[in-house]
Amino acid sequence: MTIAPDDARQGASHVYRAMRELVQSMDDTLPGKFEITKEGIVHDMMSPGGPHEVTAAHISRRLERTMPDELLAHNGTPDVEDAPEGIMRHPDVMVIAWDDLNVEGSIDPHTLIAAIEVVSRSNPENDWVAKMRDYPLIGIPVYAVFDPRTGTGAVLTDIHPTPDGPRYATRKDFVYGEDVTIGDWTIATDGLPRYPPAGE
C-alpha cells in the first residue's frame, strides 16, 4: 500500500474541496446530475426521466417487498461521498439501513449494502466503466447495473485487491425477463421499460 506524503494528500483534498464547492454551486442552476471522480467532475447533461426513473422506481419497490423493515431501497438524495478518496457519487438506488440514512450531509459509502444504477442514455460509460471502478474503491460490496438501452444488466460482487486497486471479482450478467439477485434478495426484471430507439 502506497501512502502519499502529507503535502500530496493535502493538495488532493484541496482539489476535491474545490470541485465539491463547484458542484454544489451548479447543482441548482444547471440541468443534469453532477458527480466527482478521481478524473474530475462528471456531468450527465440529461435530466433523468421516463424509462430511467421508472426503472429505478420498479427496482426500489421490488427490492423493498423482499427486504426486512430495517432496510430500504432508497432512490432519493443525498450523495454517497468518500472525501479521502476524492469520490462523490449519487446511486440511482441504494440499499441501506434506515439508521445509516439518518445522517446529516452525505452518506458514508461503507454503510451501503448495494448500489444500483440505471444506465444513462447520454453517458453509459459512467455506469459501465467509471462506477464499476469507483464503487469497489469506496467499499460498496454489491453493484448492480440495469441498461434500458439493451435490456441487459450485471451484478458485481466480491471486492478483491488488484494492481490497479480494489475491483469486483464476480460478475453475473442477466437479460430483462430473468430474475436477478442483488445482495440477499431476488427480484424479477420483467416489465422494466426500455429506451425508445434514437430519434423517437
TORKOL-4160 file (C-alpha; in steps of 0.2 Angstrom, whole numbers, padded with zeros to 4 digits, m for minus):
200
<pt num="1" X="0000" Y="0000" Z="0000"/>
<pt num="2" X="0007" Y="0017" Z="m0005"/>
<pt num="3" X="0005" Y="0031" Z="0007"/>
<pt num="4" X="0006" Y="0049" Z="m0001"/>
<pt num="5" X="0016" Y="0062" Z="0008"/>
<pt num="6" X="0006" Y="0074" Z="0018"/>
<pt num="7" X="0008" Y="0088" Z="0006"/>
<pt num="8" X="0002" Y="0077" Z="m0008"/>
<pt num="9" X="m0014" Y="0072" Z="0002"/>
<pt num="10" X="m0017" Y="0090" Z="0007"/>
<pt num="11" X="m0016" Y="0095" Z="m0012"/>
<pt num="12" X="m0028" Y="0082" Z="m0017"/>
<pt num="13" X="m0040" Y="0086" Z="m0003"/>
<pt num="14" X="m0039" Y="0104" Z="m0008"/>
<pt num="15" X="m0043" Y="0100" Z="m0026"/>
<pt num="16" X="m0058" Y="0089" Z="m0021"/>
<pt num="17" X="m0065" Y="0103" Z="m0009"/>
<pt num="18" X="m0064" Y="0115" Z="m0024"/>
<pt num="19" X="m0073" Y="0103" Z="m0035"/>
<pt num="20" X="m0086" Y="0099" Z="m0022"/>
<pt num="21" X="m0089" Y="0118" Z="m0020"/>
<pt num="22" X="m0091" Y="0120" Z="m0038"/>
<pt num="23" X="m0103" Y="0105" Z="m0040"/>
<pt num="24" X="m0114" Y="0112" Z="m0025"/>
<pt num="25" X="m0114" Y="0129" Z="m0034"/>
<pt num="26" X="m0120" Y="0122" Z="m0050"/>
<pt num="27" X="m0132" Y="0109" Z="m0044"/>
<pt num="28" X="m0147" Y="0120" Z="m0043"/>
<pt num="29" X="m0143" Y="0131" Z="m0058"/>
<pt num="30" X="m0139" Y="0118" Z="m0072"/>
<pt num="31" X="m0149" Y="0103" Z="m0078"/>
<pt num="32" X="m0142" Y="0085" Z="m0076"/>
<pt num="33" X="m0133" Y="0077" Z="m0062"/>
<pt num="34" X="m0115" Y="0081" Z="m0056"/>
<pt num="35" X="m0103" Y="0068" Z="m0048"/>
<pt num="36" X="m0085" Y="0068" Z="m0043"/>
<pt num="37" X="m0072" Y="0055" Z="m0048"/>
<pt num="38" X="m0053" Y="0055" Z="m0047"/>
<pt num="39" X="m0053" Y="0061" Z="m0065"/>
<pt num="40" X="m0064" Y="0076" Z="m0061"/>
<pt num="41" X="m0082" Y="0081" Z="m0062"/>
<pt num="42" X="m0094" Y="0070" Z="m0072"/>
<pt num="43" X="m0109" Y="0079" Z="m0078"/>
<pt num="44" X="m0124" Y="0069" Z="m0085"/>
<pt num="45" X="m0132" Y="0083" Z="m0095"/>
<pt num="46" X="m0149" Y="0074" Z="m0097"/>
<pt num="47" X="m0160" Y="0075" Z="m0083"/>
<pt num="48" X="m0166" Y="0058" Z="m0079"/>
<pt num="49" X="m0184" Y="0054" Z="m0084"/>
<pt num="50" X="m0195" Y="0042" Z="m0092"/>
<pt num="51" X="m0188" Y="0024" Z="m0093"/>
<pt num="52" X="m0174" Y="0029" Z="m0082"/>
<pt num="53" X="m0184" Y="0035" Z="m0067"/>
<pt num="54" X="m0197" Y="0021" Z="m0070"/>
<pt num="55" X="m0184" Y="0008" Z="m0069"/>
<pt num="56" X="m0176" Y="0015" Z="m0053"/>
<pt num="57" X="m0194" Y="0015" Z="m0045"/>
<pt num="58" X="m0198" Y="m0003" Z="m0050"/>
<pt num="59" X="m0181" Y="m0009" Z="m0044"/>
<pt num="60" X="m0184" Y="0000" Z="m0027"/>
<pt num="61" X="m0201" Y="m0006" Z="m0025"/>
<pt num="62" X="m0197" Y="m0024" Z="m0029"/>
<pt num="63" X="m0182" Y="m0024" Z="m0018"/>
<pt num="64" X="m0192" Y="m0017" Z="m0003"/>
<pt num="65" X="m0205" Y="m0030" Z="m0005"/>
<pt num="66" X="m0192" Y="m0044" Z="m0001"/>
<pt num="67" X="m0181" Y="m0034" Z="0012"/>
<pt num="68" X="m0183" Y="m0033" Z="0031"/>
<pt num="69" X="m0191" Y="m0017" Z="0038"/>
<pt num="70" X="m0175" Y="m0010" Z="0044"/>
<pt num="71" X="m0168" Y="m0008" Z="0027"/>
<pt num="72" X="m0174" Y="0002" Z="0012"/>
<pt num="73" X="m0170" Y="0003" Z="m0007"/>
<pt num="74" X="m0168" Y="0022" Z="m0007"/>
<pt num="75" X="m0169" Y="0032" Z="m0023"/>
<pt num="76" X="m0168" Y="0050" Z="m0017"/>
<pt num="77" X="m0154" Y="0061" Z="m0010"/>
<pt num="78" X="m0141" Y="0063" Z="m0003"/>
<pt num="79" X="m0125" Y="0059" Z="m0011"/>
<pt num="80" X="m0113" Y="0045" Z="m0007"/>
<pt num="81" X="m0096" Y="0053" Z="m0003"/>
<pt num="82" X="m0079" Y="0047" Z="0002"/>
<pt num="83" X="m0069" Y="0063" Z="0003"/>
<pt num="84" X="m0052" Y="0055" Z="0007"/>
<pt num="85" X="m0053" Y="0045" Z="m0010"/>
<pt num="86" X="m0060" Y="0061" Z="m0019"/>
<pt num="87" X="m0076" Y="0052" Z="m0024"/>
<pt num="88" X="m0094" Y="0058" Z="m0023"/>
<pt num="89" X="m0107" Y="0048" Z="m0032"/>
<pt num="90" X="m0126" Y="0048" Z="m0032"/>
<pt num="91" X="m0133" Y="0030" Z="m0035"/>
<pt num="92" X="m0150" Y="0029" Z="m0043"/>
<pt num="93" X="m0155" Y="0016" Z="m0029"/>
<pt num="94" X="m0145" Y="0012" Z="m0013"/>
<pt num="95" X="m0149" Y="m0002" Z="m0002"/>
<pt num="96" X="m0146" Y="0005" Z="0016"/>
<pt num="97" X="m0152" Y="0003" Z="0034"/>
<pt num="98" X="m0164" Y="0017" Z="0040"/>
<pt num="99" X="m0151" Y="0021" Z="0054"/>
<pt num="100" X="m0137" Y="0024" Z="0041"/>
<pt num="101" X="m0148" Y="0035" Z="0031"/>
<pt num="102" X="m0152" Y="0046" Z="0046"/>
<pt num="103" X="m0137" Y="0057" Z="0045"/>
<pt num="104" X="m0133" Y="0075" Z="0041"/>
<pt num="105" X="m0124" Y="0078" Z="0024"/>
<pt num="106" X="m0118" Y="0064" Z="0013"/>
<pt num="107" X="m0119" Y="0045" Z="0016"/>
<pt num="108" X="m0104" Y="0035" Z="0020"/>
<pt num="109" X="m0102" Y="0023" Z="0006"/>
<pt num="110" X="m0096" Y="0009" Z="0018"/>
<pt num="111" X="m0114" Y="0009" Z="0025"/>
<pt num="112" X="m0122" Y="0004" Z="0009"/>
<pt num="113" X="m0127" Y="m0014" Z="0006"/>
<pt num="114" X="m0128" Y="m0011" Z="m0013"/>
<pt num="115" X="m0128" Y="0002" Z="m0026"/>
<pt num="116" X="m0139" Y="0001" Z="m0041"/>
<pt num="117" X="m0138" Y="0011" Z="m0057"/>
<pt num="118" X="m0149" Y="0013" Z="m0072"/>
<pt num="119" X="m0138" Y="0016" Z="m0087"/>
<pt num="120" X="m0140" Y="0034" Z="m0094"/>
<pt num="121" X="m0143" Y="0035" Z="m0112"/>
<pt num="122" X="m0132" Y="0051" Z="m0113"/>
<pt num="123" X="m0117" Y="0044" Z="m0104"/>
<pt num="124" X="m0117" Y="0025" Z="m0102"/>
<pt num="125" X="m0098" Y="0024" Z="m0099"/>
<pt num="126" X="m0101" Y="0032" Z="m0082"/>
<pt num="127" X="m0111" Y="0017" Z="m0076"/>
<pt num="128" X="m0102" Y="0003" Z="m0085"/>
<pt num="129" X="m0084" Y="0009" Z="m0083"/>
<pt num="130" X="m0081" Y="0023" Z="m0071"/>
<pt num="131" X="m0093" Y="0017" Z="m0057"/>
<pt num="132" X="m0088" Y="m0001" Z="m0059"/>
<pt num="133" X="m0070" Y="0006" Z="m0054"/>
<pt num="134" X="m0076" Y="0019" Z="m0041"/>
<pt num="135" X="m0088" Y="0008" Z="m0031"/>
<pt num="136" X="m0076" Y="m0006" Z="m0025"/>
<pt num="137" X="m0064" Y="0008" Z="m0022"/>
<pt num="138" X="m0075" Y="0016" Z="m0009"/>
<pt num="139" X="m0081" Y="m0001" Z="m0002"/>
<pt num="140" X="m0098" Y="m0004" Z="m0009"/>
<pt num="141" X="m0100" Y="m0023" Z="m0008"/>
<pt num="142" X="m0113" Y="m0025" Z="m0022"/>
<pt num="143" X="m0115" Y="m0015" Z="m0038"/>
<pt num="144" X="m0130" Y="m0019" Z="m0050"/>
<pt num="145" X="m0132" Y="m0011" Z="m0067"/>
<pt num="146" X="m0148" Y="m0011" Z="m0077"/>
<pt num="147" X="m0147" Y="m0005" Z="m0095"/>
<pt num="148" X="m0163" Y="0001" Z="m0103"/>
<pt num="149" X="m0154" Y="0003" Z="m0120"/>
<pt num="150" X="m0151" Y="m0016" Z="m0122"/>
<pt num="151" X="m0162" Y="m0024" Z="m0109"/>
<pt num="152" X="m0147" Y="m0032" Z="m0100"/>
<pt num="153" X="m0138" Y="m0029" Z="m0084"/>
<pt num="154" X="m0125" Y="m0036" Z="m0072"/>
<pt num="155" X="m0122" Y="m0038" Z="m0054"/>
<pt num="156" X="m0104" Y="m0036" Z="m0047"/>
<pt num="157" X="m0098" Y="m0043" Z="m0030"/>
<pt num="158" X="m0083" Y="m0049" Z="m0021"/>
<pt num="159" X="m0071" Y="m0035" Z="m0019"/>
<pt num="160" X="m0053" Y="m0040" Z="m0021"/>
<pt num="161" X="m0036" Y="m0031" Z="m0022"/>
<pt num="162" X="m0028" Y="m0029" Z="m0039"/>
<pt num="163" X="m0013" Y="m0020" Z="m0045"/>
<pt num="164" X="m0025" Y="m0006" Z="m0051"/>
<pt num="165" X="m0034" Y="m0005" Z="m0034"/>
<pt num="166" X="m0049" Y="m0014" Z="m0027"/>
<pt num="167" X="m0060" Y="m0022" Z="m0041"/>
<pt num="168" X="m0076" Y="m0033" Z="m0041"/>
<pt num="169" X="m0071" Y="m0051" Z="m0044"/>
<pt num="170" X="m0088" Y="m0059" Z="m0048"/>
<pt num="171" X="m0099" Y="m0053" Z="m0062"/>
<pt num="172" X="m0116" Y="m0061" Z="m0066"/>
<pt num="173" X="m0124" Y="m0054" Z="m0082"/>
<pt num="174" X="m0143" Y="m0055" Z="m0085"/>
<pt num="175" X="m0156" Y="m0050" Z="m0098"/>
<pt num="176" X="m0173" Y="m0042" Z="m0094"/>
<pt num="177" X="m0186" Y="m0056" Z="m0090"/>
<pt num="178" X="m0174" Y="m0066" Z="m0079"/>
<pt num="179" X="m0174" Y="m0065" Z="m0060"/>
<pt num="180" X="m0159" Y="m0056" Z="m0053"/>
<pt num="181" X="m0151" Y="m0057" Z="m0036"/>
<pt num="182" X="m0144" Y="m0041" Z="m0028"/>
<pt num="183" X="m0136" Y="m0045" Z="m0011"/>
<pt num="184" X="m0148" Y="m0057" Z="m0002"/>
<pt num="185" X="m0164" Y="m0053" Z="m0012"/>
<pt num="186" X="m0170" Y="m0059" Z="m0028"/>
<pt num="187" X="m0182" Y="m0048" Z="m0039"/>
<pt num="188" X="m0190" Y="m0050" Z="m0056"/>
<pt num="189" X="m0184" Y="m0040" Z="m0071"/>
<pt num="190" X="m0199" Y="m0042" Z="m0082"/>
<pt num="191" X="m0209" Y="m0027" Z="m0087"/>
<pt num="192" X="m0194" Y="m0015" Z="m0085"/>
<pt num="193" X="m0195" Y="m0001" Z="m0098"/>
<pt num="194" X="m0183" Y="0001" Z="m0112"/>
<pt num="195" X="m0177" Y="0017" Z="m0120"/>
<pt num="196" X="m0185" Y="0020" Z="m0137"/>
<pt num="197" X="m0174" Y="0020" Z="m0152"/>
<pt num="198" X="m0164" Y="0036" Z="m0155"/>
<pt num="199" X="m0174" Y="0049" Z="m0164"/>
<pt num="200" X="m0191" Y="0044" Z="m0157"/>
